[in-house]
């Protein structure tokens, strides 16, 4: 069964989104590594840096959710 144009477009969108999410994950892991490397035993964690990394993860998840909802709404509208 050949893929429809919508399926190809959806696959393309998902692949780009996955690449973007992967890039964000790499940046978050790199930031976490820097934070861990700078904290030596006996020192406190740099909470502003940790909060920034956590905030970035939350905003990324929220952006992915909103993007999917918007894409789903436009697909639902085109079906009707």
N, CA, C and O atoms as a GROMACS GRO file, in nm:
protein
  320
    1UNK      N    1   0.085  -0.118   0.000
    1UNK     CA    2   0.000   0.000   0.000
    1UNK      C    3   0.089   0.124   0.000
    1UNK      O    4   0.163   0.147   0.096
    2UNK      N    5   0.084   0.204  -0.106
    2UNK     CA    6   0.170   0.322  -0.112
    2UNK      C    7   0.126   0.428  -0.011
    2UNK      O    8   0.008   0.440   0.022
    3UNK      N    9   0.222   0.503   0.037
    3UNK     CA   10   0.195   0.607   0.135
    3UNK      C   11   0.122   0.724   0.067
    3UNK      O   12   0.153   0.761  -0.046
    4UNK      N   13   0.026   0.779   0.138
    4UNK     CA   14  -0.044   0.895   0.086
    4UNK      C   15   0.041   1.020   0.107
    4UNK      O   16   0.141   1.018   0.178
    5UNK      N   17   0.001   1.126   0.044
    5UNK     CA   18   0.074   1.252   0.059
    5UNK      C   19   0.069   1.300   0.203
    5UNK      O   20   0.167   1.355   0.255
    6UNK      N   21  -0.045   1.278   0.268
    6UNK     CA   22  -0.059   1.319   0.408
    6UNK      C   23   0.036   1.238   0.498
    6UNK      O   24   0.096   1.291   0.591
    7UNK      N   25   0.048   1.108   0.467
    7UNK     CA   26   0.136   1.023   0.545
    7UNK      C   27   0.281   1.066   0.528
    7UNK      O   28   0.357   1.071   0.625
    8UNK      N   29   0.320   1.097   0.406
    8UNK     CA   30   0.457   1.142   0.381
    8UNK      C   31   0.484   1.274   0.453
    8UNK      O   32   0.590   1.294   0.512
    9UNK      N   33   0.386   1.366   0.446
    9UNK     CA   34   0.403   1.495   0.513
    9UNK      C   35   0.411   1.477   0.664
    9UNK      O   36   0.493   1.540   0.731
   10UNK      N   37   0.325   1.390   0.718
   10UNK     CA   38   0.328   1.364   0.862
   10UNK      C   39   0.461   1.303   0.903
   10UNK      O   40   0.517   1.340   1.006
   11UNK      N   41   0.511   1.211   0.823
   11UNK     CA   42   0.641   1.149   0.854
   11UNK      C   43   0.752   1.252   0.852
   11UNK      O   44   0.841   1.251   0.937
   12UNK      N   45   0.747   1.342   0.755
   12UNK     CA   46   0.847   1.448   0.747
   12UNK      C   47   0.840   1.538   0.869
   12UNK      O   48   0.942   1.570   0.930
   13UNK      N   49   0.717   1.579   0.905
   13UNK     CA   50   0.699   1.665   1.023
   13UNK      C   51   0.750   1.597   1.149
   13UNK      O   52   0.818   1.659   1.231
   14UNK      N   53   0.717   1.470   1.165
   14UNK     CA   54   0.761   1.397   1.284
   14UNK      C   55   0.912   1.382   1.288
   14UNK      O   56   0.973   1.392   1.395
   15UNK      N   57   0.973   1.360   1.172
   15UNK     CA   58   1.119   1.344   1.171
   15UNK      C   59   1.188   1.475   1.208
   15UNK      O   60   1.284   1.474   1.285
   16UNK      N   61   1.140   1.588   1.155
   16UNK     CA   62   1.201   1.716   1.192
   16UNK      C   63   1.179   1.746   1.339
   16UNK      O   64   1.268   1.797   1.407
   17UNK      N   65   1.060   1.714   1.388
   17UNK     CA   66   1.031   1.738   1.529
   17UNK      C   67   1.121   1.651   1.617
   17UNK      O   68   1.170   1.696   1.720
   18UNK      N   69   1.143   1.528   1.575
   18UNK     CA   70   1.231   1.439   1.651
   18UNK      C   71   1.374   1.490   1.651
   18UNK      O   72   1.443   1.484   1.753
   19UNK      N   73   1.420   1.540   1.537
   19UNK     CA   74   1.554   1.598   1.530
   19UNK      C   75   1.566   1.716   1.626
   19UNK      O   76   1.664   1.729   1.698
   20UNK      N   77   1.464   1.802   1.626
   20UNK     CA   78   1.466   1.918   1.716
   20UNK      C   79   1.464   1.875   1.862
   20UNK      O   80   1.537   1.931   1.944
   21UNK      N   81   1.381   1.776   1.894
   21UNK     CA   82   1.376   1.728   2.032
   21UNK      C   83   1.508   1.664   2.072
   21UNK      O   84   1.552   1.678   2.186
   22UNK      N   85   1.570   1.593   1.981
   22UNK     CA   86   1.700   1.533   2.009
   22UNK      C   87   1.806   1.640   2.034
   22UNK      O   88   1.889   1.625   2.124
   23UNK      N   89   1.802   1.746   1.956
   23UNK     CA   90   1.898   1.855   1.975
   23UNK      C   91   1.879   1.920   2.112
   23UNK      O   92   1.976   1.951   2.181
   24UNK      N   93   1.754   1.940   2.149
   24UNK     CA   94   1.726   1.998   2.281
   24UNK      C   95   1.776   1.904   2.391
   24UNK      O   96   1.834   1.949   2.490
   25UNK      N   97   1.754   1.775   2.373
   25UNK     CA   98   1.802   1.680   2.473
   25UNK      C   99   1.953   1.684   2.487
   25UNK      O  100   2.005   1.678   2.598
   26UNK      N  101   2.023   1.694   2.376
   26UNK     CA  102   2.169   1.702   2.379
   26UNK      C  103   2.214   1.826   2.456
   26UNK      O  104   2.306   1.819   2.537
   27UNK      N  105   2.148   1.938   2.430
   27UNK     CA  106   2.183   2.061   2.500
   27UNK      C  107   2.156   2.047   2.650
   27UNK      O  108   2.236   2.091   2.732
   28UNK      N  109   2.043   1.986   2.685
   28UNK     CA  110   2.012   1.969   2.827
   28UNK      C  111   2.112   1.877   2.897
   28UNK      O  112   2.155   1.905   3.009
   29UNK      N  113   2.148   1.769   2.830
   29UNK     CA  114   2.247   1.679   2.890
   29UNK      C  115   2.382   1.748   2.904
   29UNK      O  116   2.450   1.732   3.005
   30UNK      N  117   2.420   1.826   2.803
   30UNK     CA  118   2.547   1.900   2.811
   30UNK      C  119   2.543   2.001   2.927
   30UNK      O  120   2.641   2.015   3.001
   31UNK      N  121   2.430   2.069   2.942
   31UNK     CA  122   2.418   2.166   3.052
   31UNK      C  123   2.424   2.095   3.186
   31UNK      O  124   2.489   2.143   3.280
   32UNK      N  125   2.357   1.982   3.196
   32UNK     CA  126   2.361   1.907   3.322
   32UNK      C  127   2.502   1.859   3.352
   32UNK      O  128   2.545   1.860   3.468
   33UNK      N  129   2.575   1.818   3.250
   33UNK     CA  130   2.712   1.773   3.269
   33UNK      C  131   2.800   1.887   3.319
   33UNK      O  132   2.884   1.867   3.407
   34UNK      N  133   2.781   2.004   3.264
   34UNK     CA  134   2.859   2.120   3.309
   34UNK      C  135   2.828   2.151   3.454
   34UNK      O  136   2.918   2.179   3.533
   35UNK      N  137   2.700   2.145   3.490
   35UNK     CA  138   2.661   2.173   3.629
   35UNK      C  139   2.724   2.070   3.723
   35UNK      O  140   2.780   2.106   3.827
   36UNK      N  141   2.714   1.944   3.686
   36UNK     CA  142   2.771   1.838   3.771
   36UNK      C  143   2.922   1.853   3.782
   36UNK      O  144   2.978   1.835   3.890
   37UNK      N  145   2.988   1.885   3.671
   37UNK     CA  146   3.134   1.899   3.673
   37UNK      C  147   3.180   2.018   3.757
   37UNK      O  148   3.289   2.015   3.813
   38UNK      N  149   3.098   2.122   3.765
   38UNK     CA  150   3.140   2.241   3.840
   38UNK      C  151   3.113   2.228   3.988
   38UNK      O  152   3.172   2.300   4.069
   39UNK      N  153   3.025   2.136   4.026
   39UNK     CA  154   2.996   2.116   4.168
   39UNK      C  155   3.094   2.013   4.222
   39UNK      O  156   3.090   1.896   4.183
   40UNK      N  157   3.179   2.057   4.309
   40UNK     CA  158   3.274   1.964   4.372
   40UNK      C  159   3.217   1.918   4.506
   40UNK      O  160   3.129   1.985   4.561
   41UNK      N  161   3.264   1.808   4.557
   41UNK     CA  162   3.211   1.760   4.685
   41UNK      C  163   3.220   1.870   4.793
   41UNK      O  164   3.323   1.935   4.810
   42UNK      N  165   3.111   1.886   4.862
   42UNK     CA  166   3.107   1.986   4.968
   42UNK      C  167   3.048   2.118   4.923
   42UNK      O  168   3.012   2.202   5.006
   43UNK      N  169   3.036   2.140   4.792
   43UNK     CA  170   2.977   2.264   4.742
   43UNK      C  171   2.829   2.244   4.718
   43UNK      O  172   2.781   2.132   4.702
   44UNK      N  173   2.759   2.353   4.717
   44UNK     CA  174   2.616   2.349   4.690
   44UNK      C  175   2.591   2.348   4.540
   44UNK      O  176   2.672   2.397   4.462
   45UNK      N  177   2.478   2.293   4.503
   45UNK     CA  178   2.437   2.294   4.362
   45UNK      C  179   2.399   2.437   4.325
   45UNK      O  180   2.337   2.509   4.404
   46UNK      N  181   2.434   2.476   4.205
   46UNK     CA  182   2.395   2.608   4.154
   46UNK      C  183   2.248   2.600   4.113
   46UNK      O  184   2.217   2.564   3.999
   47UNK      N  185   2.158   2.633   4.205
   47UNK     CA  186   2.016   2.616   4.181
   47UNK      C  187   1.963   2.700   4.065
   47UNK      O  188   1.875   2.653   3.994
   48UNK      N  189   2.012   2.822   4.042
   48UNK     CA  190   1.964   2.895   3.924
   48UNK      C  191   1.997   2.822   3.793
   48UNK      O  192   1.916   2.821   3.700
   49UNK      N  193   2.114   2.760   3.786
   49UNK     CA  194   2.149   2.685   3.664
   49UNK      C  195   2.062   2.560   3.651
   49UNK      O  196   2.017   2.526   3.542
   50UNK      N  197   2.038   2.493   3.763
   50UNK     CA  198   1.952   2.374   3.761
   50UNK      C  199   1.809   2.413   3.724
   50UNK      O  200   1.743   2.342   3.647
   51UNK      N  201   1.761   2.523   3.778
   51UNK     CA  202   1.625   2.569   3.747
   51UNK      C  203   1.613   2.605   3.599
   51UNK      O  204   1.509   2.581   3.537
   52UNK      N  205   1.717   2.663   3.543
   52UNK     CA  206   1.715   2.695   3.400
   52UNK      C  207   1.705   2.569   3.316
   52UNK      O  208   1.628   2.565   3.220
   53UNK      N  209   1.781   2.467   3.350
   53UNK     CA  210   1.776   2.341   3.276
   53UNK      C  211   1.638   2.275   3.289
   53UNK      O  212   1.584   2.226   3.191
   54UNK      N  213   1.584   2.275   3.408
   54UNK     CA  214   1.452   2.217   3.431
   54UNK      C  215   1.346   2.298   3.355
   54UNK      O  216   1.256   2.241   3.292
   55UNK      N  217   1.356   2.428   3.362
   55UNK     CA  218   1.261   2.514   3.290
   55UNK      C  219   1.266   2.492   3.141
   55UNK      O  220   1.163   2.493   3.073
   56UNK      N  221   1.387   2.471   3.089
   56UNK     CA  222   1.401   2.444   2.946
   56UNK      C  223   1.331   2.314   2.908
   56UNK      O  224   1.264   2.307   2.806
   57UNK      N  225   1.346   2.212   2.990
   57UNK     CA  226   1.280   2.084   2.963
   57UNK      C  227   1.129   2.100   2.967
   57UNK      O  228   1.059   2.045   2.882
   58UNK      N  229   1.078   2.173   3.063
   58UNK     CA  230   0.934   2.193   3.074
   58UNK      C  231   0.880   2.271   2.955
   58UNK      O  232   0.778   2.235   2.898
   59UNK      N  233   0.950   2.377   2.917
   59UNK     CA  234   0.906   2.458   2.803
   59UNK      C  235   0.911   2.376   2.674
   59UNK      O  236   0.823   2.390   2.589
   60UNK      N  237   1.012   2.292   2.657
   60UNK     CA  238   1.022   2.207   2.539
   60UNK      C  239   0.904   2.110   2.532
   60UNK      O  240   0.844   2.093   2.426
   61UNK      N  241   0.871   2.049   2.644
   61UNK     CA  242   0.757   1.957   2.647
   61UNK      C  243   0.626   2.031   2.619
   61UNK      O  244   0.541   1.980   2.546
   62UNK      N  245   0.611   2.148   2.674
   62UNK     CA  246   0.492   2.228   2.650
   62UNK      C  247   0.482   2.269   2.504
   62UNK      O  248   0.374   2.264   2.445
   63UNK      N  249   0.593   2.309   2.446
   63UNK     CA  250   0.593   2.347   2.304
   63UNK      C  251   0.557   2.229   2.214
   63UNK      O  252   0.483   2.246   2.117
   64UNK      N  253   0.607   2.110   2.246
   64UNK     CA  254   0.573   1.991   2.168
   64UNK      C  255   0.424   1.960   2.180
   64UNK      O  256   0.360   1.924   2.081
   65UNK      N  257   0.368   1.975   2.299
   65UNK     CA  258   0.226   1.950   2.320
   65UNK      C  259   0.142   2.050   2.240
   65UNK      O  260   0.047   2.011   2.172
   66UNK      N  261   0.177   2.177   2.248
   66UNK     CA  262   0.101   2.280   2.176
   66UNK      C  263   0.112   2.258   2.026
   66UNK      O  264   0.013   2.271   1.954
   67UNK      N  265   0.231   2.227   1.978
   67UNK     CA  266   0.250   2.204   1.835
   67UNK      C  267   0.162   2.088   1.787
   67UNK      O  268   0.098   2.098   1.683
   68UNK      N  269   0.159   1.980   1.863
   68UNK     CA  270   0.078   1.864   1.824
   68UNK      C  271  -0.070   1.898   1.825
   68UNK      O  272  -0.144   1.856   1.736
   69UNK      N  273  -0.114   1.975   1.925
   69UNK     CA  274  -0.255   2.014   1.931
   69UNK      C  275  -0.292   2.102   1.812
   69UNK      O  276  -0.398   2.084   1.753
   70UNK      N  277  -0.204   2.195   1.776
   70UNK     CA  278  -0.231   2.282   1.661
   70UNK      C  279  -0.233   2.202   1.532
   70UNK      O  280  -0.319   2.222   1.447
   71UNK      N  281  -0.137   2.111   1.516
   71UNK     CA  282  -0.133   2.029   1.396
   71UNK      C  283  -0.256   1.938   1.389
   71UNK      O  284  -0.313   1.919   1.282
   72UNK      N  285  -0.295   1.882   1.503
   72UNK     CA  286  -0.412   1.796   1.506
   72UNK      C  287  -0.539   1.872   1.473
   72UNK      O  288  -0.626   1.821   1.403
   73UNK      N  289  -0.550   1.996   1.524
   73UNK     CA  290  -0.667   2.078   1.497
   73UNK      C  291  -0.677   2.112   1.349
   73UNK      O  292  -0.786   2.110   1.292
   74UNK      N  293  -0.563   2.143   1.286
   74UNK     CA  294  -0.567   2.175   1.143
   74UNK      C  295  -0.600   2.051   1.060
   74UNK      O  296  -0.668   2.063   0.957
   75UNK      N  297  -0.554   1.933   1.101
   75UNK     CA  298  -0.587   1.811   1.030
   75UNK      C  299  -0.734   1.775   1.049
   75UNK      O  300  -0.800   1.731   0.956
   76UNK      N  301  -0.786   1.795   1.173
   76UNK     CA  302  -0.926   1.768   1.198
   76UNK      C  303  -1.015   1.859   1.114
   76UNK      O  304  -1.118   1.816   1.062
   77UNK      N  305  -0.975   1.986   1.101
   77UNK     CA  306  -1.054   2.082   1.023
   77UNK      C  307  -1.054   2.045   0.875
   77UNK      O  308  -1.153   2.064   0.806
   78UNK      N  309  -0.943   1.992   0.827
   78UNK     CA  310  -0.934   1.957   0.684
   78UNK      C  311  -1.014   1.832   0.651
   78UNK      O  312  -1.053   1.812   0.536
   79UNK      N  313  -1.039   1.748   0.751
   79UNK     CA  314  -1.116   1.625   0.729
   79UNK      C  315  -1.264   1.656   0.714
   79UNK      O  316  -1.334   1.592   0.636
   80UNK      N  317  -1.313   1.754   0.788
   80UNK     CA  318  -1.456   1.785   0.787
   80UNK      C  319  -1.499   1.858   0.664
   80UNK      O  320  -1.617   1.890   0.650
   0.00000   0.00000   0.00000
